[in-house]
Amino acid sequence: MKRKIILLSLLLLSIYVVRADEPVRFTASAPSTVILDKPFQLAYSVNSSAKDLRVPEINNFDVLAGPFESHSSSFQIINGKQTSSVSVTYTYTLQAQKTGTFTIGSASIIVNNQKLNSNGLSIKVLPADASSNSRQQGGQSGSAGSSQSVSNENIFIKTNISKTNVYEQEAILVTYKLYTLADVVQCVNKKMPDFNGFMKQDIEQTQNKQFSFENFNGRNYGTVVLYQVLLYPQRSGVISIEKAEFEAIIRVQNRAATRSIFDDFFDSYSNVSKNIVAPATKISVSSLPINKPSSFSGTVGRFDINSSISAAQIRANEAVTLTVNISGAGNMKLIKNPIIKFPDGFELYDPKVNNKFKTTTSGVSGTKTIEYLFIPRHSGNFDVPSAEFSYFDTESKTYKVLRTPTYKLEVLKGVGGETPTVVGYIEKEDVKQLAKDIRYIQTEKFKLYKNEQSIFGTITCWLMYLIPLLISIILFILFRNKAKENADIDLVKNKKANKVAQKRLKLAQKLLKEGNKDKFYEEVLKAVWSYLADKLSIPNAELTKERIDSELFTRKIDTEVINQFVQILNTCEFARYAPNSGQQEMGNLYTETIEAISKLEGLVK
């Protein structure tokens, strides 16, 4: 009994230590949009034992019930590592008093004698439905499997355009948004426009999409964004965006003839498919003004520029770095490196470019950093010219030219008489006339003699025999070892595993560019399975995730690499049957697969 108590104490102590490392979070959550006169829940959660919850005064809402306190805890052991978590949730039931947008301040709670504050909330209250039909009644009852039971008034898709009058290369946000009163299980792209005349950039959507309410024509629809894309017009004039087609899976209630008294207590449902068309639209694109600066490369938006130099005084043959940063928002991928005319005698290198761009619904923003590396070869005082960058400002509708400052650079004489540090570079003052580099022409009489000495018995003669013999011996040993290796089938497969995987991944890359989702995931899955089978010498019939995990663990492969392979396999198997996978998501999987194979290739020989 005493032994059990000691073991239990050690277990609780280890749980406490793991939990102590986890940061304490106290958060508030509630729907961002609610409907007038309909109750909703406000929850405060903390991942630790806590006390003394203090909630701010809640104006414009009636507190119908609460707080209800709930506790949850979990404990798990993965690969010998123990983790635990504790969560406490306080729930209130609220109901809005009037329409509008209202805020709820942060609450406070005591955890380990420390006061924590939660985040505040902003909640939009929509008016009640003007129609008697509710969201649950949006799908009119009919026979199972009939998509006609749901009218176009109860479910439709709107094409929202951020701007309809723009300039060339000015970003436009196109959003396809679903409005529904029916119970939608799934909605996927069926046919999207080609967006001819635009350069497009997809905006990545979250996998777990959440519905929110929006009041439209007096009715509260459940809404969700299906697809968003940034478009950059490539020509002027009126450009049409064709209609888009989506397929929605709707859950409808069956209405069959009542056969017993129990039929009224048990409802049955069916999933029906309905095609929904998002309307086409037109964009009016104006051409850019003709008075373009010489440094203009097509960049449109709002930008700023700054620069810095690594040193103002150096010695000859020492490297200097001029850094230019261009930041802002717009079509940043069209930004070209500014051309700087450095003084004569400066050895220049290709500039190093680092792009930190972020794509959001407001457009592409971030910073482009260009580092110019140069080496002055002579001493003296020099001016490093400014870098010039121009763009079209969409707000002022004018071209703007930005310039960096001119830098003064003092170059001192190099150590050791300006000895060059780059191999192969010789300064003019280092070249001297030796007066013996050209032999004089012989003008006196001379005789020519024929050399009749035989090479037999000399070193050259013996080398002519020994070198071919030595080469033959080396080739014999190499071919014999190669034959032994080829006889070992598992070893051959192990060595060629990487090449076979690369061939399959090249085909997957081609499918990625074509946007062929199913074939792409299939090829990636085949590449990973075949690579692991060959690399670990496991027959295909015995190849399972559990076997792979066990084999890699036995070979002492890092757990992170094992989990990465299992995650890739799970993603491929799931994504082949998932409703939608973006180009960005497929590209990330392709990069992760190459990364995982490269890591394992260096660990398993």
N, C-alpha and C positions, 0 to 999 in steps of 0.2 A: 504493500500500500504506500509506503514511504517513497519507494522508487517511482511509482506512478505520479505522485505529487511533484517530485523533482522534475520529471520529464515534462509534466504539464506546465510547470513554472518556467522552464527553459523555453518551451514553445510560445507561451504568452510573451515572454521577454523578447524573443526574436520578432514576433509580430509587432510589438510596440516599437522596436528599433526600425523596422522597415517602414512602418507607418509614420514614424517621426520624421523620416526623410522627405515625405510627401508634402508639398506646400499646401497650406490651408486656404481654401477658396470659399467665399461666401457670395452667392449670386442670387439675383432676382430674375424671374422669368414670367412672362405673360404674353398673350397674343398681341401682335402689333396692330391688328385691326379687329374690332368687335362690332356687334350690332346692338342698337338701342333696344332695351327691354329684354335682352337675352343674357343669361348669366354666363360668366366665364371665371377661370381660376387664375389667381395670383399666387406664385410659389416662391418661397425663399429656401435655398438649399445650402448646406455647409457640410464639407467632407471631414468632419471631426465632431467629437462630443462638444456640445456648447450649451450655453444657458443665457437667460436674460435677453430674449429677443425684444427689440424695440422698433416698432413700425411707425413711419411718419404719418401725419394726418392725411387721410385719403379723401380729397375733395372731389366733387362731381361724380362720385361712385357710391353706391349703397353696398355696405358689407352685409351680405345675406347670411354667411356662416363662416366659422373659423376663429382662430387658427386650429387646423387639425394637424397633429404632429405624428410623423411616421419615421421609423428607423429602419435602416438596412445595413447589412455588413456582409463582406465576402472575404474568403481566404483561399489561396491557391498556391500550389508548388509547381513550378515549371523548371525542369532541368536542375533540380536541387535548390532553386532560388524561391524563397517564400515571399509572397506579397499579400497584403491585406488592405481593405478599405472600409471605412465607416461613413455613412451618409445620414444626415437628418434633414427632413423636409417639413416646412410649415406651410400649409395651404389655406388660402382664403377664397371664398366664393363671392365675387363682386357682380354688380349690375350697374350699367351706366345710367345716369340721370338725364343727360342731354347729349346732343351730337356735337362734334368738334374734336380737336386734338388736345389731350390733356397729359400732364406729367405726374408721375409718382416719384417722390424723392427716395433717397437711399435709406435703408434700414441699418440697424447696428445689432451686434451680438457679441457675447463674451466667450472667447476660446482661450483656455490656458491663461486666464487673468489678463488677456489682451483684448482690446476692443477692435472689431473688424467692421467695416462699412461695405454694404453691397452697392451694386450699380443702380442708377436710376432708370426709369422706364418712361417711354412715350407711347401712348395708346390713342389710336384714332377711332372715334365712335361714328359709325354710319347710321343713317336713319333706317327705320324698319321698312320691310318690303311694302311697296304700294299695292302690289298684286296679292291676291289671296294664295297664289301658288308659292310654295316654299321650295327650298333646294331639294328636299327629299321627294317632292312631288314633280320635280322637273322631268323625270322620265315617265311619261304617261303609260299606264299599264297596258300591256298588249300581250300577244303570244310570245312565248320564249323564242329568242333568236331573231327577233324583228328589230332592225335598226330604225325603222320608220316610227317606232313607238316614242322616239325622242325627237322633238321638233328642233328646227334650226334656231328658234328663239330661246330654247333652253340650253343649247350648247353651240358655241361658235368661236372663231379665232379672229382676232383683230391684228392688222398689220400696222404697227406704230412706227412712224418715221420721226426722228429727232428734228430734221430740217428738210424742207422741200425745195428751198432755194439756196444753193451753195456755189462756191467757187471750185475750180479744178483742184484736186488733191485735198480738199477739205473733208474732214471725217464726218460720216453720217452713221448714226446708230439705227439699225433696223431690228425691231423686236416683234416676235410672233408670240402673242399672249392668248391663252385659253380662258374663256369665260364659260362657266357651266353651272347649271342647277341640278344636273344629274350626278350620279355616283360614278365618277370616272376612275377606272382601275389603272389605265395606261393610255398614253398618247405618244405616238412616234412619228417621225418624219417619213413621209411616203415619197414625195417628189418635191425637191427644193428648186428655186430658180437658179439659172446659170449666172446671174448677176453680170451679164455682158456689159462692158463699158466701165466696170469697176474693178479695182483691186480690193480683195476682201481679206478680212482677218477675223476668224471665229473667236467668240468669247466663250471661254470654258464655263459650263454649267455644272452645278453641284449634282451629285448622283441622287441624293435624297431630296427631292423637291417637295416643298411644303405649300399647301394651298393657303391663300389669304383672301379676305373678303374685299369686294369693291362694289360700290353702288353705281349701277348703270341703268339709265332709263327707269329709275324708281324701283329697281330690284337689286338685291344683294347677291352677286354671283361669287362663286369660288373661283379664284384666278390663280394662274401659275404661268411663269415664263417658260416657253418651250424651246426657243432658239433665239440667239442674239448674234449679230454680226456687224462689224465695222466695215463700212464701204468707203473707198476713196475714188471719186470720179476721175477717169483718165482722159476725158474729152469734154468739150463744151456742147451745149444743146440740151434737148429734152431726152432723158434716158428712162426707159421703162423697166420696172422690176416686175417680172411675171408673177402670177399667182402661185401659191405654195399649197401642197396637198398633205394632209395629215390623216392618220388613222387612229381613232379613239376606240378603246375597249370600255364599254359601259355596262355597269351592273344594274339589271332591271328585275323587278319583281314579277314572278309568274302569276297570271290570273287564270286559273283553271276552274272548271265546274266543281262545286262543292260536293264531295262524295260522302263525307262523314262529319260528325260534329267536331272532330279533332282537327280538321283542315283549317279552321279559323285560328287555331293556336300556333300552327307551324307554317311560316311563310317559306317559299322556295324562290331562289334567284338564279338567273342565267346571265352570262356575259355575251353581249352582242357587239358587233363591229360596226362602226359608222365612219364614213369618209367625210372629212371636213375640209373645206377650201378657204384659205386665207386670201382676201382680195388682192389684186394687182395694184400697183401705184406708179406714179411718175415723179421724177426728180428733174428740176430745172437747174442746169449747171452753167454758170457764167465763166467765160474765159478770163485768165489772169491779165492784168493790164500789160501793155506792150513795153513800157519803160522799165525793163528788167535790168537789175544790176549785173555786172559782169561775173560776179561770184555767185549768182543765183543758180541753184541746182534743182529747183522744184519743191523745196521745203515750204510747207504751209502750216501755220499754227502760231504759237507764241513761245519765244525762246529767249535765253540769256546766255552770255558767254563770259568766262573768266579764265585767267591763265596764271602760271607761276613758272619760275626758272630755278633749277637746283642750286646754282651758284652764280655770283656776280664777278668773282675773281678766281681764276684758275691758272694752271701752268699749261704750256703747249703739250698736246698729245693726251690731255685728260678729257674724259667724257663729260658732257653736259646734257641735261634733260630739260626740254621745254614741254610743259604739260598744259593742254588746252581742254577745258570742260565746256560742253554745250548742253544745257539743260532746258527743259520746258515740256510742252505737250503739242502733239501734231503728228504728221507722217514722218516720224523720226528715222525710219529705215532708209529714207532718201537722203539723209544728211551725208555729204561727202567730206572727206578730210580737207580742211583749209590748206591752200598752197602757200608756203612760206619761202621766200627767196633769201636763203642764207648767204652770207658774204663768201667771196672766193677764198679758197684755202680751207674751207670747212668740209670735213668728210662726213657725209650723211648716211644714215641707215633708214631702213623701212620703218615707218611709224608703227607703234604698238597701239591697237585700238581695243577698248573695253566698253561694251554696251551694257547698260543696266536699264532695260526697258520694262515697263509694266503695262499690261493691257487691261483696261477697265471699261465700264459702260460710258465713261466720259472721254474715252480715247486712249491713245498711247502716250505715256509720259515717262520721264526718266532722264538719264544723263549719258552722254557719249563722251568718253575720255580718250584723247589722242596724245600719246607721248612721242615727241620728236627727239631722237638721240643723235647728237653730232659731236665731232671732235675737232677743235681748232688745231691746225698744224703749225701755225706761226704765231709768234708773240705780237702784241699790239692791242689797240683799243678798237672794239667792233660794236656795231649796232645790230641787235637781233630784231628783224622787222616784225611788225604786228601781223597777227592772223586775222583774215577777214571772212566773215560769214554773213550771208543775207538770207532773208526769208520773207514770205508774204504774210502780213498780220491780218487775221480774219476779222478782228474787231475794228481796227482803224481802216481796213481795206486799202492798205498801202504797203509798199516794200520798205523793209527796214534793214539797215546795214550795221552790223556789230563788228567792233575791232578790239583786239587785245592791245595792251600798251607795248611800246618799244622798249627793249631792255638793253642797258649798257653792259658790255662784257669786257673785262680787262683780262688779257691773256699774257701771263708772264713767261719769260724764257724757261723752257723745260730743263729739268735736271740733266746734267751731262751734255749740255749743248743741244738741247731739244732733240734728244735721241728718240726716234719714233717707237711707239709701242705696238703698232700693228705690223705683223709679219709681211714682208714684201714691199713696204713703203720706204723709200729712200729720198731724203731731202736733197735739193740741188747742191747745197754747200758740202754735203758729205761725199760727193763724187769728185775724185781727184785724177789728174792726168799722170799716169805712171811712166810714160815714155818708153815702155818695153812691151806694150800690148800688141805691136805689129812688127813682124820680122822683116828685115831689109831684104831686097831682092838680090840673089847671088849673081854677080856679073862675071866672075872668074870662070875658067874652064874647069869642068869636073867630069868624072867617069862614073858610069852606072854599072853595078855588078849584080848578077843574078844569084839569089840565095837558093842553093840546091840541098839544103839540110833536110834529112828525112825526119818525119815525126814519129816513126816507129820506135817504141821503147821509151818515149817521153811521157810526161804526166798527162799531156793532152790525149795521147793514145789510150792510156789506161782509163782515163775518165770516160772516153767514148764507149768502153766496154762496161764499166762499173755502173754508170748512171742508168742505162736501160735495164740492167739486171736489178738494181735497187728499186726502180719504179715498178717492175714486174712483181717483185716480192710484196711491195706495199699494196698494189692493186689486188693481189691474191688474198692478202689478209682482210682487206676491206670487203671484198666480195663474199668471202667465207662468213664473216660476221653478219653481213647483210642477209645471206641465205639463212643463217640461224635465226635472225630476227623475224624474217618472213615466215618461217615455220611456226613461230609462236603467234597464232591468230589473235589472241587477246592483246598481246603487245602491239601488234600492227593496228588493231582497232583503237587502242589507247592513244597511239601516236597520231593517227589520222582523225581522231574525234573532233579536234578543233577545226580542221579543214572542212570536214563534212558539215559541221554546224555552220561554218561561215558561208558555204554554198547555199544552204537553206535560208540563212538570214538575208543573203543577197536577194533571193526571190521574195522574201517577206518585205524587204525594203521597197522592191518594185510594186508589190501589192499595196503597201502603205501609201505610195505616191498616187496610185490609181484610186485610193479610197475604198478598196475591196475589203471590207471589214472581216467577213467570214473566212475568206481564204487567208487573210493576213494572220488571224489568230490561229488558224489551223497549221500554217507553216511554222509559226513561232513555237507552237506546242510540239510539233514533230521534231523541230531542231533541238529543243531542250531534252525531250525524251531520248532521241537517238544519241545525243552527246553524252548524257549521263549513263546510258547503257554501254556505250563503247569505252568511256573513261573509267567506269567502275567495274567493267567486265561482268555485267549482269545480263543474263538472257532476257530478251524482250518479254517472254511469257511470265517471268518472275519480277518484272519491273513495276513497283508500286511506290507511292509516296513514303509509306512507312519503311520500305526496304531502303530507299534512297536516304532517308533521314538516319536510319541505323548504320548504313555503310559509311556515310560521311562522318558521323559521330565517332565510329570506330577508328577512322583515319585521322581523328583529332582535328577536323576542319572547324573553323570558327562558327559559332552558332549563328552569327549574323549572315554568313554566306549561305548556310543551310536554309534559314528562314527566307532568304531572298529567292532561292530556287523554288521553294514550296509556294511562296506568294505569286511568283510568275506563273506556275502551273495552275494555281487556283484562279488567277485573273483570266488566263486564256480560256479555261473551261467555262467560267462564268460569262465572260464577255461574248462568247459565240452565241449564247442564247439571250443575252441582255437586249433590251429594246433599242438602245442607242449608245454608240461609243464615238467620242469626238476624235478628230485628227490629232489633236494635241495629246489626248490620252493614249492613242495608239503609238505615237512617236515616243512618249515617255517609256512605254513598255518595251519598245525596240531598243532604246538606249540602256534600260535596266538589264535586258537579256545579255547584250554584249558585255556589259560591265560585270555581270555575275559569272559568265563563262571565262572572262579574262582573269578574274580573281581565282577561280577554281583551277584554271590552267597553271597558275603559278604555284598552287599548293599541292596538287596531285601530280606526281611524276610517273 
